[in-house]
Amino acid sequence: MAAAQDPDDELLGRIAQGDPAAVRALMGRKLTRINGLAVRMLGDAAEAEDVTQEVFLRAWRQAPKWTPGAARFDTWLHRVALNLCYDRLRRRREIPTEAPPEQTDEGPAPDRGLEAADVGGRVAAAMARLPDRQREAIVLCHYQELGNIEAAGLMGVSVEALESLLSRGRRALRLALADMR
């Protein structure tokens, strides 16, 4: 039985030929998910936007060299995004800062959504305290909605190892957020 063709292969071929409509179509399909992955991994929207731009720049550069059927483009794109996120996380550890940068609140007005913002902030903080591999597993499976097999493949671990990471990550999140029940 022949493997199903990756729906992105045709777009990549058109991108390689310089078709701007194909670039827009690919961005329309993938931008939100890749940016969401970067935001959840990095916890910083501006930094995630930089990562997302770099991911798509690499995809554009890779398009002429892409071999259809060799790998799933979506898997490759996620792996590039995760690698760029880890590069940035490593750099953060290497450069200590005295105070966090001031950030503007682009959320709802102060009189609306305070509880939702508090819950979201608490979850984001709890996610940030997880070990990198547990956070990656949770982001891929719960936020990116990848199946265990695909997530394990992206992470380069067995499905059993992924499930262990998920279990430990969920347990740590339950403990960190226990008072919210």
C-alpha positions, 0 to 999 in steps of 0.5 A, a space after each residue: 500500500 502506498 503512503 498518502 501524499 503530504 498535502 503540503 508537497 504541492 504547495 512547496 513545489 509551487 513555493 520553490 517556483 516563486 508562487 506568492 499565492 502558495 506562500 500565502 496558502 502555506 502561511 494560512 495553513 500553518 502560521 497560527 499553530 506554529 506561533 501558538 507552539 512558540 508562545 507556549 514554549 517561550 511564554 513571550 509573544 514577541 519572541 514567539 513571533 520572531 521564532 515563527 518568522 524564522 521558521 517560515 523563512 527556513 521553510 521558504 529556503 528549504 522549498 527548492 530542496 524539499 523531496 516529496 515523500 521523504 518526510 512529512 513537511 508538518 513534522 519538519 516544520 514543528 521540529 524547526 520551531 521546537 529547535 528554535 524555541 530551545 535555542 532561545 530558552 538556552 540563551 535565556 539561561 546564559 544571560 541572567 537579567 536583574 529584572 524582567 522586561 516591562 510588558 504591556 497588557 494587550 488583554 481585555 479591559 481591567 474590569 473584564 476577564 480578570 479571573 480568566 487572566 489570572 487562571 491563564 497566568 497561573 497555568 502559564 507560570 506552572 507550564 514554565 516551571 515544568 522541565 523542558 521535555 515535559 512542557 514540550 510533550 504537553 504543548 505538542 499533545 494538548 495545545 498542538 493536538 498532535 497524536 502520541 505517535 506523531 508527538 513522540 516522533 517529533 521528540 525523538 522518543 518512544 510512545 511509552 516515553 512520551 506518555 511518561 513525560 505527559 503523566 509526570 507533566 500533568 501530575 506536576 501541573 495538578 500539584 501546582 494548580 491544586 488550590 484552583 479546584 
